[in-house]
Amino acid sequence: MTTSTFDTFVGHVRSALNHLYDPDELRRSPLAAACGIAGDFDAAATLQRLLIDAIEALRPAADDPPQSRGWRI
């Protein structure tokens, strides 16, 4: 992935996160096409769920100490 492509992708992710609860914006997001769900009836809900699941996957384990790198991030 080139820097320009990466920057574009990051911009699309940032925009989708800023509009996480706006179905019209999520439906039009280039991320929906990138995930192969652009034409789906529930594309907005699916993209929203994918983003929320990705955010939750970043959560450190419950037994990680509060000063660990994962919790600091």
HTML snippet that shows the backbone in 3Dmol.js (N, CA, C, O; Angstrom):
<script src="https://3Dmol.org/build/3Dmol-min.js"></script>
<div id="view" style="width:600px;height:400px;position:relative"></div>
<script>
const pdb = `
ATOM      1  N   MET A   1       0.859  -1.161   0.000  1.00  0.00           N
ATOM      2  CA  MET A   1       0.000   0.000   0.000  1.00  0.00           C
ATOM      3  C   MET A   1       0.914   1.235   0.000  1.00  0.00           C
ATOM      4  O   MET A   1       1.776   1.376   0.868  1.00  0.00           O
ATOM      5  N   THR A   2       0.722   2.102  -0.956  1.00  0.00           N
ATOM      6  CA  THR A   2       1.523   3.320  -1.020  1.00  0.00           C
ATOM      7  C   THR A   2       1.081   4.293   0.071  1.00  0.00           C
ATOM      8  O   THR A   2       0.012   4.143   0.663  1.00  0.00           O
ATOM      9  N   THR A   3       1.918   5.282   0.321  1.00  0.00           N
ATOM     10  CA  THR A   3       1.593   6.274   1.346  1.00  0.00           C
ATOM     11  C   THR A   3       0.288   6.980   1.019  1.00  0.00           C
ATOM     12  O   THR A   3      -0.544   7.207   1.897  1.00  0.00           O
ATOM     13  N   SER A   4       0.117   7.325  -0.247  1.00  0.00           N
ATOM     14  CA  SER A   4      -1.107   8.012  -0.661  1.00  0.00           C
ATOM     15  C   SER A   4      -2.331   7.121  -0.448  1.00  0.00           C
ATOM     16  O   SER A   4      -3.365   7.585   0.034  1.00  0.00           O
ATOM     17  N   THR A   5      -2.214   5.871  -0.800  1.00  0.00           N
ATOM     18  CA  THR A   5      -3.309   4.929  -0.606  1.00  0.00           C
ATOM     19  C   THR A   5      -3.600   4.738   0.879  1.00  0.00           C
ATOM     20  O   THR A   5      -4.757   4.696   1.296  1.00  0.00           O
ATOM     21  N   PHE A   6      -2.539   4.625   1.670  1.00  0.00           N
ATOM     22  CA  PHE A   6      -2.708   4.467   3.108  1.00  0.00           C
ATOM     23  C   PHE A   6      -3.380   5.704   3.704  1.00  0.00           C
ATOM     24  O   PHE A   6      -4.298   5.584   4.515  1.00  0.00           O
ATOM     25  N   ASP A   7      -2.926   6.883   3.305  1.00  0.00           N
ATOM     26  CA  ASP A   7      -3.519   8.121   3.813  1.00  0.00           C
ATOM     27  C   ASP A   7      -4.993   8.226   3.432  1.00  0.00           C
ATOM     28  O   ASP A   7      -5.813   8.686   4.227  1.00  0.00           O
ATOM     29  N   THR A   8      -5.324   7.802   2.228  1.00  0.00           N
ATOM     30  CA  THR A   8      -6.713   7.814   1.779  1.00  0.00           C
ATOM     31  C   THR A   8      -7.546   6.860   2.629  1.00  0.00           C
ATOM     32  O   THR A   8      -8.644   7.202   3.066  1.00  0.00           O
ATOM     33  N   PHE A   9      -7.013   5.659   2.858  1.00  0.00           N
ATOM     34  CA  PHE A   9      -7.709   4.668   3.682  1.00  0.00           C
ATOM     35  C   PHE A   9      -7.936   5.211   5.094  1.00  0.00           C
ATOM     36  O   PHE A   9      -9.036   5.102   5.636  1.00  0.00           O
ATOM     37  N   VAL A  10      -6.904   5.789   5.680  1.00  0.00           N
ATOM     38  CA  VAL A  10      -7.030   6.354   7.026  1.00  0.00           C
ATOM     39  C   VAL A  10      -8.095   7.446   7.039  1.00  0.00           C
ATOM     40  O   VAL A  10      -8.873   7.544   7.988  1.00  0.00           O
ATOM     41  N   GLY A  11      -8.132   8.255   6.005  1.00  0.00           N
ATOM     42  CA  GLY A  11      -9.152   9.294   5.909  1.00  0.00           C
ATOM     43  C   GLY A  11     -10.554   8.712   5.857  1.00  0.00           C
ATOM     44  O   GLY A  11     -11.477   9.240   6.476  1.00  0.00           O
ATOM     45  N   HIS A  12     -10.710   7.620   5.116  1.00  0.00           N
ATOM     46  CA  HIS A  12     -12.019   6.965   5.032  1.00  0.00           C
ATOM     47  C   HIS A  12     -12.422   6.367   6.382  1.00  0.00           C
ATOM     48  O   HIS A  12     -13.584   6.452   6.780  1.00  0.00           O
ATOM     49  N   VAL A  13     -11.465   5.769   7.078  1.00  0.00           N
ATOM     50  CA  VAL A  13     -11.754   5.205   8.402  1.00  0.00           C
ATOM     51  C   VAL A  13     -12.137   6.327   9.368  1.00  0.00           C
ATOM     52  O   VAL A  13     -13.116   6.215  10.106  1.00  0.00           O
ATOM     53  N   ARG A  14     -11.361   7.401   9.355  1.00  0.00           N
ATOM     54  CA  ARG A  14     -11.640   8.532  10.243  1.00  0.00           C
ATOM     55  C   ARG A  14     -13.041   9.095   9.983  1.00  0.00           C
ATOM     56  O   ARG A  14     -13.787   9.383  10.919  1.00  0.00           O
ATOM     57  N   SER A  15     -13.384   9.246   8.716  1.00  0.00           N
ATOM     58  CA  SER A  15     -14.699   9.770   8.360  1.00  0.00           C
ATOM     59  C   SER A  15     -15.806   8.826   8.832  1.00  0.00           C
ATOM     60  O   SER A  15     -16.812   9.270   9.384  1.00  0.00           O
ATOM     61  N   ALA A  16     -15.618   7.533   8.614  1.00  0.00           N
ATOM     62  CA  ALA A  16     -16.632   6.562   9.040  1.00  0.00           C
ATOM     63  C   ALA A  16     -16.796   6.575  10.556  1.00  0.00           C
ATOM     64  O   ALA A  16     -17.914   6.473  11.060  1.00  0.00           O
ATOM     65  N   LEU A  17     -15.685   6.701  11.286  1.00  0.00           N
ATOM     66  CA  LEU A  17     -15.785   6.758  12.747  1.00  0.00           C
ATOM     67  C   LEU A  17     -16.481   8.031  13.205  1.00  0.00           C
ATOM     68  O   LEU A  17     -17.239   8.014  14.174  1.00  0.00           O
ATOM     69  N   ASN A  18     -16.225   9.130  12.515  1.00  0.00           N
ATOM     70  CA  ASN A  18     -16.902  10.384  12.852  1.00  0.00           C
ATOM     71  C   ASN A  18     -18.395  10.326  12.573  1.00  0.00           C
ATOM     72  O   ASN A  18     -19.167  11.088  13.156  1.00  0.00           O
ATOM     73  N   HIS A  19     -18.808   9.427  11.686  1.00  0.00           N
ATOM     74  CA  HIS A  19     -20.225   9.288  11.320  1.00  0.00           C
ATOM     75  C   HIS A  19     -20.749   7.902  11.690  1.00  0.00           C
ATOM     76  O   HIS A  19     -21.617   7.354  11.011  1.00  0.00           O
ATOM     77  N   LEU A  20     -20.218   7.350  12.760  1.00  0.00           N
ATOM     78  CA  LEU A  20     -20.527   5.968  13.147  1.00  0.00           C
ATOM     79  C   LEU A  20     -22.017   5.715  13.330  1.00  0.00           C
ATOM     80  O   LEU A  20     -22.479   4.591  13.131  1.00  0.00           O
ATOM     81  N   TYR A  21     -22.772   6.733  13.703  1.00  0.00           N
ATOM     82  CA  TYR A  21     -24.201   6.546  13.929  1.00  0.00           C
ATOM     83  C   TYR A  21     -25.047   7.284  12.906  1.00  0.00           C
ATOM     84  O   TYR A  21     -26.198   7.631  13.171  1.00  0.00           O
ATOM     85  N   ASP A  22     -24.470   7.520  11.737  1.00  0.00           N
ATOM     86  CA  ASP A  22     -25.173   8.171  10.635  1.00  0.00           C
ATOM     87  C   ASP A  22     -25.272   7.181   9.468  1.00  0.00           C
ATOM     88  O   ASP A  22     -24.342   7.075   8.669  1.00  0.00           O
ATOM     89  N   PRO A  23     -26.392   6.458   9.366  1.00  0.00           N
ATOM     90  CA  PRO A  23     -26.512   5.410   8.357  1.00  0.00           C
ATOM     91  C   PRO A  23     -26.309   5.904   6.925  1.00  0.00           C
ATOM     92  O   PRO A  23     -25.735   5.188   6.105  1.00  0.00           O
ATOM     93  N   ASP A  24     -26.767   7.106   6.617  1.00  0.00           N
ATOM     94  CA  ASP A  24     -26.603   7.610   5.251  1.00  0.00           C
ATOM     95  C   ASP A  24     -25.130   7.775   4.904  1.00  0.00           C
ATOM     96  O   ASP A  24     -24.706   7.413   3.806  1.00  0.00           O
ATOM     97  N   GLU A  25     -24.352   8.317   5.828  1.00  0.00           N
ATOM     98  CA  GLU A  25     -22.916   8.494   5.588  1.00  0.00           C
ATOM     99  C   GLU A  25     -22.211   7.144   5.494  1.00  0.00           C
ATOM    100  O   GLU A  25     -21.371   6.939   4.618  1.00  0.00           O
ATOM    101  N   LEU A  26     -22.549   6.236   6.386  1.00  0.00           N
ATOM    102  CA  LEU A  26     -21.908   4.919   6.351  1.00  0.00           C
ATOM    103  C   LEU A  26     -22.240   4.177   5.055  1.00  0.00           C
ATOM    104  O   LEU A  26     -21.380   3.507   4.483  1.00  0.00           O
ATOM    105  N   ARG A  27     -23.457   4.292   4.604  1.00  0.00           N
ATOM    106  CA  ARG A  27     -23.882   3.632   3.364  1.00  0.00           C
ATOM    107  C   ARG A  27     -23.064   4.134   2.174  1.00  0.00           C
ATOM    108  O   ARG A  27     -22.744   3.370   1.264  1.00  0.00           O
ATOM    109  N   ARG A  28     -22.727   5.436   2.191  1.00  0.00           N
ATOM    110  CA  ARG A  28     -21.964   6.039   1.087  1.00  0.00           C
ATOM    111  C   ARG A  28     -20.454   5.929   1.268  1.00  0.00           C
ATOM    112  O   ARG A  28     -19.697   6.297   0.370  1.00  0.00           O
ATOM    113  N   SER A  29     -20.017   5.438   2.396  1.00  0.00           N
ATOM    114  CA  SER A  29     -18.593   5.369   2.693  1.00  0.00           C
ATOM    115  C   SER A  29     -17.869   4.442   1.723  1.00  0.00           C
ATOM    116  O   SER A  29     -18.368   3.360   1.413  1.00  0.00           O
ATOM    117  N   PRO A  30     -16.703   4.854   1.245  1.00  0.00           N
ATOM    118  CA  PRO A  30     -15.885   3.961   0.410  1.00  0.00           C
ATOM    119  C   PRO A  30     -15.490   2.677   1.147  1.00  0.00           C
ATOM    120  O   PRO A  30     -15.144   1.682   0.511  1.00  0.00           O
ATOM    121  N   LEU A  31     -15.540   2.695   2.463  1.00  0.00           N
ATOM    122  CA  LEU A  31     -15.226   1.474   3.219  1.00  0.00           C
ATOM    123  C   LEU A  31     -16.264   0.386   2.971  1.00  0.00           C
ATOM    124  O   LEU A  31     -15.937  -0.801   2.999  1.00  0.00           O
ATOM    125  N   ALA A  32     -17.496   0.776   2.733  1.00  0.00           N
ATOM    126  CA  ALA A  32     -18.527  -0.222   2.441  1.00  0.00           C
ATOM    127  C   ALA A  32     -18.164  -0.986   1.174  1.00  0.00           C
ATOM    128  O   ALA A  32     -18.303  -2.208   1.118  1.00  0.00           O
ATOM    129  N   ALA A  33     -17.705  -0.271   0.168  1.00  0.00           N
ATOM    130  CA  ALA A  33     -17.277  -0.929  -1.074  1.00  0.00           C
ATOM    131  C   ALA A  33     -16.029  -1.771  -0.829  1.00  0.00           C
ATOM    132  O   ALA A  33     -15.917  -2.883  -1.346  1.00  0.00           O
ATOM    133  N   ALA A  34     -15.095  -1.247  -0.043  1.00  0.00           N
ATOM    134  CA  ALA A  34     -13.861  -1.982   0.242  1.00  0.00           C
ATOM    135  C   ALA A  34     -14.135  -3.280   1.001  1.00  0.00           C
ATOM    136  O   ALA A  34     -13.399  -4.256   0.859  1.00  0.00           O
ATOM    137  N   CYS A  35     -15.191  -3.284   1.801  1.00  0.00           N
ATOM    138  CA  CYS A  35     -15.562  -4.487   2.562  1.00  0.00           C
ATOM    139  C   CYS A  35     -16.492  -5.403   1.770  1.00  0.00           C
ATOM    140  O   CYS A  35     -16.853  -6.482   2.240  1.00  0.00           O
ATOM    141  N   GLY A  36     -16.878  -4.978   0.578  1.00  0.00           N
ATOM    142  CA  GLY A  36     -17.747  -5.806  -0.256  1.00  0.00           C
ATOM    143  C   GLY A  36     -19.197  -5.808   0.173  1.00  0.00           C
ATOM    144  O   GLY A  36     -19.923  -6.760  -0.113  1.00  0.00           O
ATOM    145  N   ILE A  37     -19.635  -4.758   0.857  1.00  0.00           N
ATOM    146  CA  ILE A  37     -21.012  -4.722   1.349  1.00  0.00           C
ATOM    147  C   ILE A  37     -21.801  -3.543   0.785  1.00  0.00           C
ATOM    148  O   ILE A  37     -22.934  -3.303   1.202  1.00  0.00           O
ATOM    149  N   ALA A  38     -21.221  -2.815  -0.150  1.00  0.00           N
ATOM    150  CA  ALA A  38     -21.817  -1.571  -0.647  1.00  0.00           C
ATOM    151  C   ALA A  38     -23.235  -1.765  -1.178  1.00  0.00           C
ATOM    152  O   ALA A  38     -24.078  -0.888  -0.985  1.00  0.00           O
ATOM    153  N   GLY A  39     -23.516  -2.850  -1.821  1.00  0.00           N
ATOM    154  CA  GLY A  39     -24.837  -3.058  -2.398  1.00  0.00           C
ATOM    155  C   GLY A  39     -25.834  -3.724  -1.469  1.00  0.00           C
ATOM    156  O   GLY A  39     -27.002  -3.884  -1.823  1.00  0.00           O
ATOM    157  N   ASP A  40     -25.391  -4.108  -0.297  1.00  0.00           N
ATOM    158  CA  ASP A  40     -26.271  -4.805   0.639  1.00  0.00           C
ATOM    159  C   ASP A  40     -27.343  -3.877   1.203  1.00  0.00           C
ATOM    160  O   ASP A  40     -27.114  -2.681   1.381  1.00  0.00           O
ATOM    161  N   PHE A  41     -28.490  -4.431   1.476  1.00  0.00           N
ATOM    162  CA  PHE A  41     -29.593  -3.674   2.061  1.00  0.00           C
ATOM    163  C   PHE A  41     -29.191  -3.040   3.391  1.00  0.00           C
ATOM    164  O   PHE A  41     -29.547  -1.896   3.673  1.00  0.00           O
ATOM    165  N   ASP A  42     -28.450  -3.787   4.202  1.00  0.00           N
ATOM    166  CA  ASP A  42     -28.066  -3.319   5.531  1.00  0.00           C
ATOM    167  C   ASP A  42     -26.588  -2.935   5.603  1.00  0.00           C
ATOM    168  O   ASP A  42     -25.931  -3.165   6.617  1.00  0.00           O
ATOM    169  N   ALA A  43     -26.074  -2.351   4.527  1.00  0.00           N
ATOM    170  CA  ALA A  43     -24.651  -1.992   4.452  1.00  0.00           C
ATOM    171  C   ALA A  43     -24.231  -1.080   5.594  1.00  0.00           C
ATOM    172  O   ALA A  43     -23.162  -1.271   6.173  1.00  0.00           O
ATOM    173  N   ALA A  44     -25.048  -0.100   5.927  1.00  0.00           N
ATOM    174  CA  ALA A  44     -24.702   0.838   6.998  1.00  0.00           C
ATOM    175  C   ALA A  44     -24.572   0.111   8.336  1.00  0.00           C
ATOM    176  O   ALA A  44     -23.611   0.329   9.074  1.00  0.00           O
ATOM    177  N   ALA A  45     -25.528  -0.739   8.643  1.00  0.00           N
ATOM    178  CA  ALA A  45     -25.491  -1.482   9.910  1.00  0.00           C
ATOM    179  C   ALA A  45     -24.317  -2.457   9.936  1.00  0.00           C
ATOM    180  O   ALA A  45     -23.681  -2.638  10.975  1.00  0.00           O
ATOM    181  N   THR A  46     -24.033  -3.075   8.811  1.00  0.00           N
ATOM    182  CA  THR A  46     -22.917  -4.018   8.743  1.00  0.00           C
ATOM    183  C   THR A  46     -21.594  -3.294   8.930  1.00  0.00           C
ATOM    184  O   THR A  46     -20.735  -3.761   9.678  1.00  0.00           O
ATOM    185  N   LEU A  47     -21.418  -2.155   8.258  1.00  0.00           N
ATOM    186  CA  LEU A  47     -20.183  -1.390   8.412  1.00  0.00           C
ATOM    187  C   LEU A  47     -20.055  -0.873   9.843  1.00  0.00           C
ATOM    188  O   LEU A  47     -18.965  -0.890  10.414  1.00  0.00           O
ATOM    189  N   GLN A  48     -21.148  -0.421  10.414  1.00  0.00           N
ATOM    190  CA  GLN A  48     -21.127   0.046  11.800  1.00  0.00           C
ATOM    191  C   GLN A  48     -20.671  -1.088  12.724  1.00  0.00           C
ATOM    192  O   GLN A  48     -19.827  -0.878  13.595  1.00  0.00           O
ATOM    193  N   ARG A  49     -21.221  -2.271  12.537  1.00  0.00           N
ATOM    194  CA  ARG A  49     -20.859  -3.425  13.366  1.00  0.00           C
ATOM    195  C   ARG A  49     -19.388  -3.791  13.160  1.00  0.00           C
ATOM    196  O   ARG A  49     -18.699  -4.104  14.130  1.00  0.00           O
ATOM    197  N   LEU A  50     -18.891  -3.759  11.915  1.00  0.00           N
ATOM    198  CA  LEU A  50     -17.480  -4.062  11.649  1.00  0.00           C
ATOM    199  C   LEU A  50     -16.561  -3.083  12.381  1.00  0.00           C
ATOM    200  O   LEU A  50     -15.559  -3.485  12.972  1.00  0.00           O
ATOM    201  N   LEU A  51     -16.909  -1.805  12.337  1.00  0.00           N
ATOM    202  CA  LEU A  51     -16.088  -0.792  12.997  1.00  0.00           C
ATOM    203  C   LEU A  51     -16.123  -0.948  14.516  1.00  0.00           C
ATOM    204  O   LEU A  51     -15.086  -0.861  15.173  1.00  0.00           O
ATOM    205  N   ILE A  52     -17.297  -1.174  15.068  1.00  0.00           N
ATOM    206  CA  ILE A  52     -17.410  -1.352  16.519  1.00  0.00           C
ATOM    207  C   ILE A  52     -16.666  -2.610  16.968  1.00  0.00           C
ATOM    208  O   ILE A  52     -15.988  -2.595  17.995  1.00  0.00           O
ATOM    209  N   ASP A  53     -16.789  -3.685  16.212  1.00  0.00           N
ATOM    210  CA  ASP A  53     -16.061  -4.916  16.550  1.00  0.00           C
ATOM    211  C   ASP A  53     -14.552  -4.693  16.507  1.00  0.00           C
ATOM    212  O   ASP A  53     -13.822  -5.212  17.351  1.00  0.00           O
ATOM    213  N   ALA A  54     -14.083  -3.918  15.523  1.00  0.00           N
ATOM    214  CA  ALA A  54     -12.649  -3.625  15.417  1.00  0.00           C
ATOM    215  C   ALA A  54     -12.182  -2.802  16.613  1.00  0.00           C
ATOM    216  O   ALA A  54     -11.100  -3.041  17.150  1.00  0.00           O
ATOM    217  N   ILE A  55     -12.989  -1.844  17.027  1.00  0.00           N
ATOM    218  CA  ILE A  55     -12.640  -1.020  18.195  1.00  0.00           C
ATOM    219  C   ILE A  55     -12.582  -1.904  19.447  1.00  0.00           C
ATOM    220  O   ILE A  55     -11.647  -1.805  20.241  1.00  0.00           O
ATOM    221  N   GLU A  56     -13.572  -2.754  19.611  1.00  0.00           N
ATOM    222  CA  GLU A  56     -13.604  -3.624  20.787  1.00  0.00           C
ATOM    223  C   GLU A  56     -12.450  -4.630  20.784  1.00  0.00           C
ATOM    224  O   GLU A  56     -11.985  -5.038  21.849  1.00  0.00           O
ATOM    225  N   ALA A  57     -11.990  -5.028  19.607  1.00  0.00           N
ATOM    226  CA  ALA A  57     -10.869  -5.966  19.522  1.00  0.00           C
ATOM    227  C   ALA A  57      -9.569  -5.333  20.015  1.00  0.00           C
ATOM    228  O   ALA A  57      -8.628  -6.042  20.371  1.00  0.00           O
ATOM    229  N   LEU A  58      -9.516  -4.016  20.035  1.00  0.00           N
ATOM    230  CA  LEU A  58      -8.323  -3.315  20.517  1.00  0.00           C
ATOM    231  C   LEU A  58      -8.247  -3.253  22.038  1.00  0.00           C
ATOM    232  O   LEU A  58      -7.201  -2.919  22.595  1.00  0.00           O
ATOM    233  N   ARG A  59      -9.343  -3.572  22.707  1.00  0.00           N
ATOM    234  CA  ARG A  59      -9.379  -3.503  24.175  1.00  0.00           C
ATOM    235  C   ARG A  59      -8.388  -4.522  24.752  1.00  0.00           C
ATOM    236  O   ARG A  59      -8.402  -5.696  24.380  1.00  0.00           O
ATOM    237  N   PRO A  60      -7.529  -4.054  25.669  1.00  0.00           N
ATOM    238  CA  PRO A  60      -6.583  -4.981  26.296  1.00  0.00           C
ATOM    239  C   PRO A  60      -7.315  -6.015  27.151  1.00  0.00           C
ATOM    240  O   PRO A  60      -8.472  -5.835  27.529  1.00  0.00           O
ATOM    241  N   ALA A  61      -6.615  -7.080  27.437  1.00  0.00           N
ATOM    242  CA  ALA A  61      -7.188  -8.134  28.281  1.00  0.00           C
ATOM    243  C   ALA A  61      -7.465  -7.573  29.677  1.00  0.00           C
ATOM    244  O   ALA A  61      -6.776  -6.665  30.142  1.00  0.00           O
ATOM    245  N   ALA A  62      -8.460  -8.117  30.320  1.00  0.00           N
ATOM    246  CA  ALA A  62      -8.867  -7.643  31.651  1.00  0.00           C
ATOM    247  C   ALA A  62      -7.744  -7.768  32.666  1.00  0.00           C
ATOM    248  O   ALA A  62      -7.673  -6.990  33.617  1.00  0.00           O
ATOM    249  N   ASP A  63      -6.861  -8.750  32.468  1.00  0.00           N
ATOM    250  CA  ASP A  63      -5.781  -8.941  33.442  1.00  0.00           C
ATOM    251  C   ASP A  63      -4.533  -8.121  33.121  1.00  0.00           C
ATOM    252  O   ASP A  63      -3.539  -8.221  33.840  1.00  0.00           O
ATOM    253  N   ASP A  64      -4.560  -7.309  32.054  1.00  0.00           N
ATOM    254  CA  ASP A  64      -3.443  -6.410  31.766  1.00  0.00           C
ATOM    255  C   ASP A  64      -3.434  -5.293  32.803  1.00  0.00           C
ATOM    256  O   ASP A  64      -4.480  -4.715  33.099  1.00  0.00           O
ATOM    257  N   PRO A  65      -2.269  -4.987  33.355  1.00  0.00           N
ATOM    258  CA  PRO A  65      -2.225  -3.907  34.340  1.00  0.00           C
ATOM    259  C   PRO A  65      -2.546  -2.558  33.710  1.00  0.00           C
ATOM    260  O   PRO A  65      -2.272  -2.347  32.528  1.00  0.00           O
ATOM    261  N   PRO A  66      -3.125  -1.641  34.487  1.00  0.00           N
ATOM    262  CA  PRO A  66      -3.532  -0.340  33.958  1.00  0.00           C
ATOM    263  C   PRO A  66      -2.387   0.450  33.326  1.00  0.00           C
ATOM    264  O   PRO A  66      -2.636   1.291  32.462  1.00  0.00           O
ATOM    265  N   GLN A  67      -1.160   0.207  33.728  1.00  0.00           N
ATOM    266  CA  GLN A  67      -0.027   0.941  33.172  1.00  0.00           C
ATOM    267  C   GLN A  67       0.540   0.271  31.918  1.00  0.00           C
ATOM    268  O   GLN A  67       1.535   0.745  31.371  1.00  0.00           O
ATOM    269  N   SER A  68      -0.071  -0.815  31.455  1.00  0.00           N
ATOM    270  CA  SER A  68       0.425  -1.511  30.271  1.00  0.00           C
ATOM    271  C   SER A  68       0.234  -0.642  29.013  1.00  0.00           C
ATOM    272  O   SER A  68      -0.593   0.269  28.989  1.00  0.00           O
ATOM    273  N   ARG A  69       1.010  -0.947  27.990  1.00  0.00           N
ATOM    274  CA  ARG A  69       0.969  -0.192  26.747  1.00  0.00           C
ATOM    275  C   ARG A  69      -0.432  -0.220  26.134  1.00  0.00           C
ATOM    276  O   ARG A  69      -0.906   0.801  25.637  1.00  0.00           O
ATOM    277  N   GLY A  70      -1.085  -1.352  26.165  1.00  0.00           N
ATOM    278  CA  GLY A  70      -2.427  -1.477  25.590  1.00  0.00           C
ATOM    279  C   GLY A  70      -3.430  -0.519  26.191  1.00  0.00           C
ATOM    280  O   GLY A  70      -4.231   0.080  25.473  1.00  0.00           O
ATOM    281  N   TRP A  71      -3.393  -0.371  27.506  1.00  0.00           N
ATOM    282  CA  TRP A  71      -4.326   0.556  28.164  1.00  0.00           C
ATOM    283  C   TRP A  71      -3.936   2.006  27.912  1.00  0.00           C
ATOM    284  O   TRP A  71      -4.806   2.872  27.828  1.00  0.00           O
ATOM    285  N   ARG A  72      -2.646   2.283  27.790  1.00  0.00           N
ATOM    286  CA  ARG A  72      -2.216   3.654  27.516  1.00  0.00           C
ATOM    287  C   ARG A  72      -2.673   4.089  26.135  1.00  0.00           C
ATOM    288  O   ARG A  72      -3.078   5.237  25.948  1.00  0.00           O
ATOM    289  N   ILE A  73      -2.614   3.200  25.183  1.00  0.00           N
ATOM    290  CA  ILE A  73      -3.059   3.524  23.815  1.00  0.00           C
ATOM    291  C   ILE A  73      -4.554   3.704  23.812  1.00  0.00           C
ATOM    292  O   ILE A  73      -5.140   3.982  22.765  1.00  0.00           O
TER     293      ILE A  73
END
`;
const viewer = $3Dmol.createViewer("view");
viewer.addModel(pdb, "pdb");
viewer.setStyle({}, {cartoon: {color: "spectrum"}});
viewer.zoomTo();
viewer.render();
</script>
